[in-house]
Amino acid sequence: MKAKTFTPMGALHPALFFAGVYIVALLFSIFICSTIFYSCNSTAADISKKDEKSVQPVPAAQNTNTVAALR
């Protein structure tokens, strides 16, 4: 009985291995870079929101009688 060998697969194994490593590294780099971007972006947005809150006037108090009048 002759043993079956997969020589084409054996020849492509290093190329498939490095392609797999490249894809995994690409996915991790996208995840890491997006995490860093969103963390930096959120702190900048928080700072600008704090600046906007200090500039905007305080809204007037609402009249509580309007709710009772609508009923």
Secondary structure as GFF3:
##gff-version 3
##sequence-region A 1 71
A	DSSP	alpha_helix	7	55	.	.	.	ID=ss1
A	DSSP	alpha_helix	65	70	.	.	.	ID=ss2
###
